[in-house]
């Protein structure tokens, strides 16, 4: 949940611990959990929150939330980050212990964030999908089958249409949304989106200006976009370029999350 992350998880990355240092001081250059520096006052901008969110997704374990690295590392003794039989978590942490115990508010907030994602309460909106192009063995439906091992892919046998490409999701009814997630193919770079735009519409005719746009890195992590929209039925995800400058576009999954205040099935 991106909203929960923004309000209850992200602030702990910038809060000084008992040693007067904050996580961001070390993690702004970290290879995995990279926390972006913010020197301003007041609310942290959306783009920074989303970048932190996408980094945090790399160190969570939905199958066993309490085994998530984002929970174990801050309770680990100082070290180079490797395994340790003397540590209660089995790990060490370059920054040393940040939380004295599991009762720390930071631990509790992050645990709830991960547990909610792993729970049976599924806020993923169902629907149908269409695309501007697809190869016979990689139809659009594979981007909505809840299986990241399968992919939709634009045509590459005979014709190879170039960018822009687009995916349009019909949610089946008007609803309120909270986030969009793009899951790149997991087995390689071909077709992963670099530049993109996101639109929402109630009638598939009036799209207006993009709700969000940007560029993504070439990796397999889930890409999250804040999508707080009301009365939406159609979502258009428009790819403008790929990470390797090839004409192809692909997606393991495209996900639209329902706003929490909308009753299931409404």
Secondary structure, 3 states (H helix, E strand, C coil): CHHHHHHHHHHHHHCCCCCCCCHHHHHCCCCCCCCCCCCCCCCCCHHHHHHHHHHHHHHCCCCCHHHCHHHHHHHCEECCCCECCCCCCCEEECCCCCCCCCCCHHHHHHHHHHHHHHCCCCCECCCEEEECCCECCECHHHHCCCCCCCCEECCCCCCCCCCCEEEEEEEEEEEEEEEEEEECCCCCCCCCECEEEEEEECCCCCCCCCCEEEECCCCCCEEEEEEEEEEEEEEEEEECCECCCCCCCEECEEEEEECCCCCCCC
